[in-house]
Amino acid sequence: MKDDKIVLYMHAGSGNHGCEAIVNSLCHMLKKPSLLISNRPEEDLRYSLGELCGQIIPERSIEKNVLIHTFYYVWRKLFHDPESFMRYRYGAVCGKNARRLNISIGGDNYCYDNMLDRLVLANRMFHRQGSKTLLYGCSIEPELLKQPRIVEDMKRYDGIVARESITYEALKEAGVTQNVHLYPDPAFLLETQRLPLPADWKEGKTVGVNISPMIVENEKRPGITMENYRALIAHILDTTDWHVALIPHVVWDSNDDRRPMAELYEAFRRTGRVVQLEDASAPQLKGYISRCRMFVGARTHATIAAYSSCVPTLVVGYSVKARGIAKDLFGTEKNYVLPVQKLERKEDLIGAFEWLKEHERQMRAHLEKVMPSYQKQAGRAGELIDRMAQF
């Protein structure tokens, strides 16, 4: 093998600041230099990863080149070689360039059907080439682990780190018992970078709000999510002297938090008490979130930024990751997570927020009590990675 750098793969790019937060925190944790294979390296250089990773290499895309796509499609059919796609994508760390340890860092990648083939094929390919693989910081829907193909794939990993106990217990129940560990998401250790606050931010009286197209896509009744967010902001402005900060956490063209936020901002712009923050790096966004009085968020790593800053937080979730993290922090997901699928009336989010408001002090005190040990546990994953990298 060429050298002992650790490969980080399945990274979609830092325009998703959750992806950025994972890599940023992980790089601070690693003792060995890392090599990041990225789907959008220009984003990683634009935000916080340029100086952290030992090297950032573009993941080669078959889809963007018609001739290459046609060649590999024919090759795959003729020789029954589905891994050929992966060898092209990850050519920089395959064959003579293979490294000792490859870490799949996608977090909830296994929650998306369109990612499953790539995950399984990459894991198998790296093993064939003599590398170890680690699935790190994952969340997996328990229902998915009823598929034999996925269970077989899980057992192929040399190590799995689940970031919450629902996934951990589901893996155990599915028979994946070897080298499975439970450590919190590394982003609980993300650094905080504080920038000057915007003019319409009121110190000590600003509620951070995050909404994403993802939760809108998972709603059961069309339009109910935006109705709830509009009603919540109106409720905050009508019943308190607080301000609202709209904070994006993913800014990809295909999945941009700023689009639904622009609608919300326009609806309340004339009040002078709602501010829409510009895009920033993950540490900088955490700096804003850390100065919120409370936080209502949809993006997992926006809420992790709030939790780790001991900001009382309500999660508007849609999957196992939100439920599992809340359960581990508070012993229950009830009142801490509002599944978007359960939104039926436009006042539902207001009711959940009022519970948060009533329990603000208790929640902050609880987070201040448990966060030091929770973050210490997250850091212990670095010891596991170090052992695996020794070969």
C-alpha positions in Angstrom: 0.0 0.0 0.0 1.2 3.5 -0.9 1.1 5.1 2.6 -0.9 5.0 5.8 -3.1 8.0 5.3 -6.7 7.5 6.4 -9.2 7.8 3.5 -12.5 9.6 4.2 -15.1 8.7 1.5 -18.8 9.2 0.8 -18.4 12.9 1.5 -21.0 14.9 -0.5 -19.4 18.3 0.0 -19.4 21.2 2.5 -22.3 23.0 1.0 -24.1 20.6 3.3 -22.6 22.0 6.5 -23.5 18.8 8.4 -21.1 17.0 6.1 -18.5 19.7 6.7 -19.0 19.5 10.5 -18.4 15.7 10.4 -15.1 16.0 8.5 -14.0 19.0 10.4 -14.5 17.3 13.8 -13.1 14.0 12.6 -9.9 15.6 11.2 -9.3 17.3 14.6 -9.7 13.8 16.2 -7.3 11.9 13.9 -3.7 11.2 14.7 -2.8 10.3 11.2 -3.2 12.6 8.1 -6.4 12.1 6.2 -7.2 12.0 2.5 -10.7 13.3 1.7 -12.5 12.0 -1.4 -15.1 14.6 -2.1 -18.0 15.0 -4.5 -17.6 18.8 -4.4 -14.0 19.7 -3.4 -14.4 23.4 -4.4 -16.9 23.7 -1.5 -14.5 22.1 1.0 -11.8 24.6 0.1 -14.4 27.5 0.3 -15.4 26.7 3.9 -13.3 25.1 6.7 -11.7 21.9 5.4 -8.9 23.2 3.2 -6.3 23.4 5.9 -7.6 20.4 7.9 -7.4 17.5 5.5 -4.0 16.2 4.4 -5.3 16.2 0.8 -8.7 16.7 -0.9 -9.2 14.7 -4.1 -12.3 15.0 -6.4 -14.5 11.9 -6.6 -14.6 11.1 -10.3 -18.2 11.2 -11.7 -19.1 8.8 -14.4 -22.4 10.6 -15.1 -20.7 13.8 -16.2 -18.8 12.1 -19.1 -21.0 10.3 -21.7 -18.1 8.3 -23.2 -16.9 7.0 -19.9 -20.4 6.3 -18.7 -21.1 4.3 -21.8 -17.8 2.4 -21.5 -18.3 1.4 -17.9 -22.0 0.5 -18.5 -21.0 -1.9 -21.3 -18.1 -3.3 -19.3 -20.4 -3.8 -16.3 -22.9 -5.7 -18.4 -20.4 -7.8 -20.4 -18.2 -8.8 -17.5 -20.8 -8.7 -14.6 -18.5 -6.3 -12.8 -20.6 -3.8 -10.9 -17.6 -2.7 -8.9 -16.0 -1.2 -12.0 -18.1 2.0 -11.4 -16.5 2.3 -7.9 -13.0 1.6 -9.1 -13.4 4.6 -11.5 -14.9 6.8 -8.9 -12.3 6.1 -6.3 -9.3 5.4 -8.5 -7.1 7.7 -6.4 -7.3 5.2 -3.5 -7.6 1.9 -5.4 -5.1 -0.7 -6.6 -1.6 0.5 -6.1 -3.0 3.6 -4.3 -5.0 1.6 -1.8 -4.7 2.8 1.8 -4.9 0.9 5.1 -8.2 2.3 6.4 -11.2 3.7 4.5 -13.8 5.5 6.6 -17.4 5.9 5.2 -18.5 9.2 6.7 -21.9 9.7 5.2 -23.9 9.7 8.5 -27.4 8.8 7.3 -26.4 7.7 3.7 -28.1 4.3 4.4 -31.4 6.1 4.9 -31.5 6.9 1.2 -32.4 4.2 -1.4 -30.4 5.9 -4.2 -27.2 5.5 -2.1 -27.4 1.8 -1.2 -25.8 0.3 -4.2 -22.8 2.7 -4.0 -22.3 2.0 -0.3 -22.4 -1.8 -0.7 -20.2 -1.8 -3.7 -17.6 0.5 -2.3 -17.4 -1.4 0.9 -16.9 -4.7 -1.0 -14.4 -3.2 -3.4 -12.1 -1.8 -0.7 -12.1 -5.1 1.1 -11.2 -7.0 -2.1 -8.2 -4.6 -2.3 -7.0 -5.4 1.2 -8.1 -2.3 3.0 -10.1 -2.1 6.2 -13.4 -0.2 6.2 -15.2 1.6 9.0 -18.7 2.9 8.8 -18.6 5.9 11.0 -21.3 8.0 12.7 -24.1 6.2 11.0 -27.9 6.2 11.5 -29.8 3.4 9.9 -33.6 2.8 9.9 -34.2 -0.5 11.7 -36.6 -1.6 8.9 -33.7 -1.5 6.4 -31.8 -4.1 8.5 -34.4 -6.7 7.6 -32.8 -6.9 4.2 -30.2 -9.7 4.0 -28.1 -7.8 1.5 -27.7 -4.9 4.0 -27.0 -7.1 6.9 -24.3 -8.9 4.9 -22.9 -5.5 4.0 -22.8 -4.4 7.7 -21.0 -7.6 8.6 -18.3 -6.9 6.0 -17.2 -3.6 7.7 -14.2 -4.1 10.1 -15.9 -1.6 12.4 -19.2 0.3 12.7 -19.8 3.4 14.9 -23.5 4.1 15.4 -24.1 7.7 16.5 -27.3 6.9 18.4 -28.7 3.9 20.3 -31.7 3.2 18.1 -29.3 2.3 15.3 -27.0 0.5 17.6 -29.7 -1.7 19.1 -31.1 -2.4 15.6 -27.7 -3.6 14.4 -27.4 -5.9 17.3 -30.9 -7.3 16.8 -30.1 -7.9 13.2 -27.1 -10.1 14.2 -24.4 -7.5 13.4 -22.6 -7.9 16.7 -18.9 -7.9 15.9 -17.0 -4.6 16.2 -20.1 -2.4 16.6 -19.7 0.6 18.8 -21.9 3.4 20.1 -20.3 6.9 20.1 -22.0 10.3 19.6 -21.7 12.1 16.3 -18.3 13.8 16.0 -19.9 17.1 15.3 -20.7 17.4 19.0 -17.0 18.4 19.2 -17.1 21.0 16.4 -15.3 24.2 17.2 -17.3 27.4 17.6 -16.3 30.5 15.6 -18.2 33.7 16.6 -18.7 36.4 14.0 -20.4 39.8 14.7 -24.1 39.5 15.1 -26.4 41.2 12.5 -28.3 44.3 13.4 -31.7 42.7 13.9 -30.3 40.1 16.4 -31.4 40.8 20.0 -28.9 39.4 22.5 -30.5 36.9 24.9 -33.9 37.2 23.1 -33.4 35.6 19.7 -34.9 32.2 18.7 -33.0 30.4 16.0 -35.1 28.7 13.3 -34.0 26.2 10.7 -36.2 24.6 8.0 -35.2 22.4 5.2 -36.7 21.1 1.9 -36.2 17.6 3.3 -38.8 17.9 5.9 -41.2 19.5 3.5 -40.7 16.4 1.2 -41.6 14.1 4.1 -44.8 15.9 5.2 -48.1 14.0 5.0 -50.3 17.0 4.1 -49.0 19.3 1.4 -48.2 22.7 2.7 -48.6 21.9 6.4 -44.9 22.4 7.3 -44.7 25.9 6.0 -48.0 26.7 7.6 -46.6 25.6 10.9 -43.4 27.6 10.6 -45.3 30.7 9.6 -47.7 30.3 12.5 -44.8 29.7 14.9 -42.9 32.9 13.9 -46.1 34.9 14.1 -46.7 33.4 17.6 -43.2 34.3 18.8 -43.6 37.9 17.5 -47.1 38.3 18.9 -46.6 36.9 22.4 -43.0 37.9 23.2 -40.5 40.7 22.6 -38.1 38.2 21.1 -36.6 38.2 17.6 -36.2 35.3 15.2 -33.0 34.3 13.2 -33.5 32.1 10.1 -30.3 30.0 9.9 -29.6 27.8 6.9 -27.4 24.7 7.1 -27.5 23.2 3.6 -27.1 25.5 0.5 -27.0 23.1 -2.4 -29.0 24.2 -5.5 -31.0 21.0 -5.3 -31.6 21.1 -1.6 -31.3 24.7 -0.3 -32.6 25.8 3.1 -32.6 29.4 2.0 -35.5 28.9 -0.4 -38.2 28.1 2.2 -36.5 30.6 4.6 -36.8 33.3 1.9 -40.6 32.8 2.0 -40.6 33.1 5.8 -38.4 36.1 5.8 -40.5 37.9 3.2 -43.7 37.3 5.3 -42.2 38.9 8.4 -39.6 41.3 7.0 -41.5 44.5 7.8 -41.5 43.6 11.5 -37.8 44.4 11.8 -37.6 41.4 14.2 -36.7 38.6 11.8 -33.2 38.2 10.3 -32.1 35.8 7.6 -28.5 34.8 8.0 -26.2 34.5 5.1 -24.3 31.3 4.3 -21.2 30.6 6.4 -19.0 27.7 7.4 -20.1 25.1 9.9 -18.1 26.5 12.8 -19.4 30.0 12.0 -23.0 28.8 11.8 -22.5 27.1 15.2 -21.3 30.5 16.5 -24.6 32.0 15.6 -26.6 29.0 16.9 -24.7 29.0 20.2 -26.0 32.6 20.9 -29.6 31.7 20.4 -31.9 31.6 23.4 -33.7 28.6 21.9 -33.5 26.7 18.7 -36.1 25.0 16.4 -34.3 23.1 13.7 -34.8 20.5 11.0 -31.2 19.8 9.9 -29.6 17.3 12.2 -26.2 19.0 12.5 -27.8 22.4 13.1 -29.6 20.8 16.1 -26.3 19.2 17.1 -24.7 22.6 17.1 -27.4 23.8 19.4 -27.3 20.8 21.7 -23.5 21.0 22.0 -23.8 24.7 22.9 -26.4 23.8 25.6 -29.2 25.7 23.8 -32.7 24.4 24.5 -33.7 22.7 21.2 -36.8 21.4 19.5 -36.1 19.1 16.5 -38.6 18.9 13.6 -37.4 15.5 12.4 -38.3 12.9 9.8 -36.0 9.9 10.5 -34.3 7.7 13.1 -31.3 10.1 13.6 -33.4 12.8 15.2 -35.2 10.3 17.5 -32.1 8.4 18.4 -30.0 11.4 19.4 -32.8 13.0 21.5 -33.4 9.6 23.2 -29.7 9.3 24.1 -29.5 12.9 25.5 -32.8 13.1 27.4 -33.9 9.5 27.8 -36.9 10.0 25.5 -37.8 11.6 22.2 -41.2 12.8 23.5 -41.5 16.6 23.4 -37.9 16.9 22.1 -38.7 15.7 18.6 -41.7 16.6 16.5 -41.9 14.3 13.5 -42.9 16.2 10.5 -45.1 13.3 9.4 -47.3 14.1 12.5 -48.0 17.7 11.6 -51.8 17.9 11.1 -52.8 21.4 12.3 -51.0 24.6 11.7 -50.8 25.1 15.5 -48.8 21.8 16.1 -45.4 23.5 16.1 -46.6 26.2 18.4 -47.7 23.7 21.0 -44.3 21.9 20.8 -42.5 25.3 21.1 -44.6 26.3 24.1 -43.5 23.1 25.9 -39.9 24.0 25.1 -40.4 27.5 26.4 -41.9 26.2 29.6 -39.0 23.8 30.1 -36.2 26.1 28.9 -34.3 26.3 32.2 -34.5 22.6 32.9 -33.4 21.7 29.4 -30.4 24.0 29.5 -29.4 22.8 32.9 -29.7 19.2 31.7 -27.5 19.8 28.7 -24.9 21.6 30.8 -24.8 18.6 33.0 -24.6 15.8 30.4 -22.7 17.5 27.6 -19.1 17.2 29.0 -19.3 13.4 29.3 -21.3 13.1 26.0 -18.6 15.0 24.2 -15.8 13.0 25.9 -17.5 9.8 24.7 -17.7 11.2 21.1 -13.9 11.8 21.3 -13.2 8.2 22.3 -14.1 7.2 18.8 -10.7 8.6 17.8 -9.0 5.8 19.9 -10.9 3.2 17.9 -9.9 4.8 14.6 -6.3 4.9 15.8 -6.3 1.2 16.7 -7.8 0.3 13.3 -5.3 2.4 11.4 -2.4 0.5 13.0 -3.3 -2.6 11.1 
